[in-house]
């Protein structure tokens, strides 16, 4: 079996960390990393404003898209898929309050771990990401893989 790495190499991460650790550059780097995350402002604002987890709001096109004037809600509390969640205690994009809300409505959380010192991009660029998340995740996937599919 061939293995692929979608994460930046340690050399790449170390270079970014070294560059971004130079005085005033840390704030600039964090803004650039945040913007590069691919989160559309409309999508984030929609959830923040409405306090609901729902499909995208197309405004006047909702009727054509959803056959109703407002987007339907996600019924995540009805999801039966086993769900594992990791969160960062210092994450401003998915705050601990947001995570608490999500955990309260998810239907089948089988594992949760908060990493108190982590922020949003630590899941990608954190030097301890393997130890904090990925080793556990691989173990869980291997255990699930042993369960026969129905």
C-alpha positions in Angstrom: 0.0 0.0 0.0 1.3 3.4 -0.9 1.2 6.2 1.7 0.6 9.8 0.9 1.1 12.9 3.0 -1.3 15.7 2.6 0.2 17.7 5.5 3.1 20.0 5.0 6.4 18.4 5.7 8.2 19.2 9.0 10.7 21.3 7.0 7.9 23.4 5.5 6.2 23.8 8.8 9.4 24.7 10.5 10.1 27.3 7.9 6.7 28.9 8.3 7.1 28.9 12.1 10.6 30.4 11.9 9.4 33.1 9.5 6.3 33.9 11.4 8.0 34.1 14.7 9.9 37.3 13.8 8.4 40.1 15.9 5.7 41.9 14.1 5.2 39.1 11.5 3.3 36.9 13.8 0.1 38.9 13.5 0.4 39.2 9.8 1.1 35.5 9.4 -2.0 34.6 11.5 -4.2 36.8 9.4 -2.8 35.2 6.2 -3.3 31.7 7.5 -6.8 32.6 8.6 -7.7 34.0 5.2 -6.2 31.0 3.4 -8.5 28.7 5.3 -11.1 28.9 2.6 -14.0 29.9 4.9 -16.4 32.1 3.1 -17.4 35.2 5.1 -21.1 34.7 4.2 -21.1 31.1 5.5 -19.5 32.0 8.8 -21.8 35.1 9.2 -24.9 33.1 8.4 -24.3 30.7 11.3 -23.2 33.4 13.7 -26.2 35.6 12.9 -28.8 32.9 12.9 -27.4 30.7 15.7 -28.7 27.8 13.6 -27.0 25.1 11.6 -28.7 25.2 8.2 -27.9 24.9 4.6 -26.7 27.9 2.6 -29.1 30.8 2.5 -29.6 31.8 -1.1 -32.0 34.6 -0.2 -34.7 35.0 -2.8 -33.5 31.8 -4.6 -34.3 29.6 -1.5 -37.7 28.8 -3.0 -36.2 27.5 -6.2 -33.4 25.7 -4.4 -35.2 24.2 -1.3 -38.9 24.7 -2.2 -39.2 26.9 0.8 -38.4 30.5 1.6 -35.7 29.7 4.2 -32.9 27.1 4.1 -33.7 23.9 5.9 -31.9 23.1 9.2 -29.3 20.4 9.4 -30.7 17.7 11.6 -27.4 16.8 13.1 -29.0 15.5 16.3 -30.5 12.8 14.2 -27.2 11.7 12.8 -26.3 8.2 14.0 -22.8 8.1 12.6 -20.2 7.7 15.4 -18.5 11.1 15.7 -15.2 12.0 17.2 -14.4 15.6 18.0 -11.2 17.5 18.8 -11.2 21.1 19.7 -8.7 23.8 20.5 -9.1 25.7 23.8 -7.8 29.0 22.2 -9.6 28.6 18.8 -11.3 31.8 17.8 -12.8 30.4 14.6 -14.5 27.5 16.5 -14.6 28.8 20.0 -15.0 26.6 23.1 -18.6 28.0 23.3 -19.3 27.0 19.7 -17.8 23.6 20.4 -20.0 23.2 23.5 -23.1 24.0 21.4 -22.0 21.5 18.7 -21.4 18.8 21.2 -24.8 19.4 22.7 -26.6 18.8 19.4 -24.5 16.1 17.8 -26.3 12.7 17.9 -23.6 10.2 18.6 -20.3 11.6 20.0 -18.1 8.7 20.9 -15.0 10.6 21.8 -14.1 14.3 22.6 -10.9 15.9 23.5 -10.1 19.5 24.0 -6.5 20.6 23.5 -6.3 23.7 25.8 -3.4 25.5 24.2 -4.4 24.9 20.6 -5.9 27.4 18.1 -7.6 26.6 14.8 -4.6 26.0 12.5 -2.7 23.9 15.1 -4.7 20.9 13.7 -2.7 21.4 10.5 0.5 23.1 11.5 0.9 22.2 15.1 4.3 20.6 15.8 2.5 18.3 18.2 -0.5 17.5 15.9 0.6 13.9 15.4 0.8 13.3 19.2 -2.3 15.3 20.1 -4.7 14.1 17.3 -3.4 12.0 14.4 -2.0 9.0 16.3 -5.4 8.7 18.1 -7.3 9.1 14.9 -5.4 6.4 13.1 -5.9 4.0 16.0 -9.7 4.7 16.0 -9.9 4.2 12.2 -8.0 0.9 12.5 -10.4 -0.2 15.2 -13.4 0.7 13.1 -11.8 -1.0 10.1 -12.0 -4.3 12.1 -15.7 -4.0 12.3 -17.4 -5.8 9.4 -19.5 -3.6 7.1 -23.2 -4.4 7.0 
